[in-house]
Amino acid sequence: MDISEIRKFEEAAKIGKKALELALSLIEPGAYFYDVAEKTEALILENGGKPAFPLNLSVDSDAAHYTPYTGDKTKFATGQLVKVDIGAQIDGYPSDNAATIEVGNTGKHSDLIDASRNALNNAIRNLRPTMKVGQIGAHISKTITSYGFKPIRNLGGHGISRYDLHSRIFIPNYDDGNGRTLEKDSVIAIEPFASTGTGMIHNGPGGNIYILSGTTKRDEVIMKNFSTLPFAERWLSKVENNGQEYLKQMMKKKEVSQFPILREHRGVFISQAEHTILVRGDEIRVLTS
């Protein structure tokens, strides 16, 4: 990885951090999901980047993959536990960071929020170049279970590369025995999820986030505006007349697929924390801190 690539990752992380901080500050009882998403993504553009993916606003038992649609009138309510996940990209080099907030700050879910956040901090504190990914998962799991919760076993961190948000390597949230080691000169995201439930998520309905499906024929409108990174219907409607109908046709042709909402069972609560990290041969640097 050369210095120009590192600088693009650094700038993307800097902007992504600002975006996360803004989103968290905007979430309050009665605020619209749509307004929070639009304002957060606008900040990324104003700072010279592009969103790496649509702002994820996932509530209570939903872990990931919900973003508001055009005209969405959903409001935040006191007591909701919201996972806020956002990243920026510079020339296709993305960042990814997340945090959890309780709407209205009632304190009901403080321990659960602390569990994922401290699991992330402990994993980073013990991180070493060429470390086995299973060992990272062990630190995450140990922290989360110490709070009396369960790590989500079928979600985890991932590698990050140009125009590819989930690349090369999977970093589990428990010790799954994987002996694969971190690669030098790579960028990763460590992403603990803590749950009051079973610690396993399943696919729910679509959450309004889409991506090119990897077919040999690439749609020109989508490729030009979003490349191979995830995008929102809200975004497509700004660059294409009747974007919703256009999207339906692309899905019918199987050129585009929709991400499902990832969720636990009803009544369960989930928290998340995430940082983008640069792994060098002799250095670990948290880019979104």
Residue pairs with C-beta under 8 A, 6 or more apart in sequence:
1 185
1 186
5 93
5 162
6 278
8 90
8 91
8 93
9 90
9 93
9 95
9 160
9 187
9 276
9 278
9 287
10 278
10 287
11 48
11 49
11 90
12 49
12 52
12 87
12 88
12 89
12 90
12 93
12 94
12 95
13 88
13 95
13 97
13 276
13 287
13 288
14 287
15 43
15 44
15 47
15 48
15 49
15 88
15 90
15 95
16 44
16 49
16 52
16 86
16 87
16 88
16 95
16 96
16 97
16 276
16 288
17 95
17 97
17 288
17 289
18 43
18 47
19 40
19 41
19 43
19 44
19 51
19 55
19 86
19 87
19 88
20 84
20 86
20 97
20 98
20 99
20 288
22 39
22 40
22 43
23 36
23 40
23 55
23 57
23 84
23 86
24 84
24 99
24 101
26 35
26 36
26 39
26 40
27 36
27 76
27 82
27 84
27 101
27 103
28 76
28 103
28 104
29 75
29 76
29 77
29 78
29 103
29 104
30 75
30 76
31 75
31 76
32 68
32 72
32 73
32 74
32 75
32 76
33 57
33 68
33 72
33 74
33 75
33 76
34 68
34 69
34 70
34 71
34 72
34 73
34 74
34 234
36 55
36 57
36 76
37 54
37 55
37 57
37 67
37 68
37 232
37 234
38 234
40 55
40 86
41 51
41 54
41 55
41 86
44 50
44 51
44 86
44 88
45 51
47 88
48 90
49 88
49 89
49 90
50 88
50 89
50 90
51 86
51 87
51 88
51 89
52 86
52 87
52 88
52 89
52 94
52 95
52 96
52 165
52 229
52 230
53 86
53 87
53 94
53 96
53 165
53 209
53 229
53 230
53 231
54 67
54 208
54 209
54 230
54 231
54 232
54 234
54 235
55 67
55 84
55 85
55 86
56 64
56 65
56 66
56 67
56 83
56 84
56 85
56 86
56 98
56 207
56 209
57 66
57 67
57 68
57 82
57 83
57 84
58 64
58 65
58 66
58 82
58 83
58 85
58 207
58 261
58 262
58 270
58 272
59 66
59 80
59 81
59 82
59 83
60 80
60 81
60 268
60 269
60 270
61 197
61 263
61 264
61 265
61 266
61 267
61 268
61 269
61 270
62 83
62 204
62 261
62 262
62 263
62 270
63 83
63 152
63 155
63 193
63 201
63 262
63 263
63 264
63 270
63 272
64 83
64 85
64 155
64 261
64 262
64 272
65 207
65 209
65 259
65 260
65 261
65 262
66 207
66 208
66 209
66 261
67 207
67 208
67 209
67 232
67 234
68 74
68 208
68 234
69 208
69 232
69 233
69 234
70 233
70 234
70 237
70 243
70 244
76 82
76 103
77 103
78 103
78 104
78 106
79 102
79 103
79 104
79 106
79 108
80 102
80 103
81 100
81 101
81 102
81 103
81 109
81 112
81 113
81 269
81 270
81 271
82 100
82 101
82 102
82 103
83 98
83 100
83 270
83 271
83 272
84 98
84 99
84 100
84 101
85 96
85 97
85 98
85 272
85 274
86 97
86 98
87 94
87 95
87 96
87 97
87 165
87 276
88 94
88 95
89 95
89 229
91 162
92 162
92 163
92 227
92 229
93 162
94 160
94 163
94 165
94 229
95 160
95 276
95 287
95 288
96 160
96 165
96 189
96 191
96 274
96 276
96 288
97 189
97 274
97 275
97 276
97 288
98 191
98 272
98 273
98 274
99 117
99 272
99 273
99 274
100 109
100 112
100 113
100 116
100 117
100 271
100 272
100 273
101 113
102 108
102 109
102 110
102 113
109 269
109 271
111 147
111 148
111 149
112 147
112 149
112 194
112 196
112 269
112 270
112 271
113 271
114 147
115 143
115 144
115 146
115 147
115 149
115 194
115 271
116 144
116 192
116 193
116 194
116 271
116 272
116 273
117 271
117 273
118 143
119 139
119 140
119 141
119 143
119 144
119 151
119 173
119 192
119 194
119 273
120 140
120 190
120 191
120 192
120 273
120 274
120 275
122 139
122 140
122 142
122 143
123 136
123 139
123 140
123 143
123 190
123 192
124 190
124 275
124 277
124 284
124 286
126 135
126 136
126 139
127 136
127 190
127 277
127 279
127 284
128 284
129 182
129 184
129 279
129 280
129 281
129 282
129 283
129 284
130 181
130 182
130 184
131 181
131 182
132 178
132 179
132 180
132 181
133 169
133 170
133 171
133 172
133 178
133 180
133 181
133 182
134 172
134 175
134 176
134 177
134 178
134 179
135 175
136 157
136 171
136 172
136 190
137 151
137 156
137 171
137 172
137 173
137 174
137 175
137 176
137 178
138 174
138 175
140 151
140 172
140 173
140 174
140 190
140 192
141 151
141 173
141 174
141 175
143 192
144 150
144 151
144 173
144 192
144 194
145 151
147 194
149 194
149 195
149 196
150 194
150 195
150 196
150 197
150 198
150 199
151 173
151 174
151 192
151 193
151 194
151 195
151 199
152 173
152 193
152 194
152 195
152 199
152 200
152 201
152 264
152 270
153 172
153 173
153 174
153 176
153 199
153 200
154 200
154 201
155 173
155 191
155 193
155 201
155 262
156 170
156 171
156 172
156 173
156 191
157 170
157 171
157 173
157 188
157 189
157 190
157 191
157 274
158 165
158 166
158 167
158 168
158 169
158 170
158 171
158 188
158 189
158 191
159 166
159 167
159 168
159 169
159 183
159 186
159 187
159 188
159 189
160 166
160 167
160 187
160 188
160 189
160 276
161 167
161 168
161 186
161 187
163 227
163 228
163 229
164 228
165 229
165 230
168 183
168 186
169 180
169 182
169 183
169 186
169 188
170 178
171 188
171 189
171 190
171 191
172 178
173 191
173 192
173 193
182 188
182 279
183 279
184 279
184 280
184 281
185 279
185 280
185 281
186 278
186 279
187 276
187 277
187 278
187 279
187 287
188 276
188 277
188 279
189 274
189 275
189 276
189 277
190 274
190 275
190 277
191 272
191 273
191 274
192 272
192 273
192 274
193 270
193 271
193 272
194 270
194 271
194 272
195 264
195 268
195 269
195 270
196 268
196 269
196 270
197 264
197 265
197 267
197 268
197 269
197 270
198 264
198 265
198 268
200 264
201 262
201 263
201 264
202 262
202 263
202 264
203 260
203 261
203 262
204 260
204 261
204 262
204 263
205 260
205 261
206 258
206 259
206 260
206 261
207 258
207 259
207 260
207 261
208 232
208 233
208 234
208 258
209 230
209 231
209 232
209 258
209 259
210 230
210 231
210 232
210 233
210 236
210 247
210 251
210 256
210 257
210 258
210 259
211 228
211 229
211 230
211 231
211 256
211 257
211 259
212 218
212 219
212 222
212 223
212 226
212 228
212 255
212 256
213 254
213 255
213 256
213 257
215 254
215 255
217 255
218 255
219 250
219 255
219 256
221 236
221 239
221 240
221 246
222 231
222 236
222 250
222 255
222 256
225 231
225 235
225 236
225 239
226 235
230 259
233 243
233 244
233 247
236 243
236 246
236 247
237 243
237 244
240 246
247 256
250 256
251 257
251 258
264 270
275 286
275 287
275 288
275 289
276 286
276 287
276 288
277 284
277 285
277 286
277 287
278 284
278 285
278 286
278 287
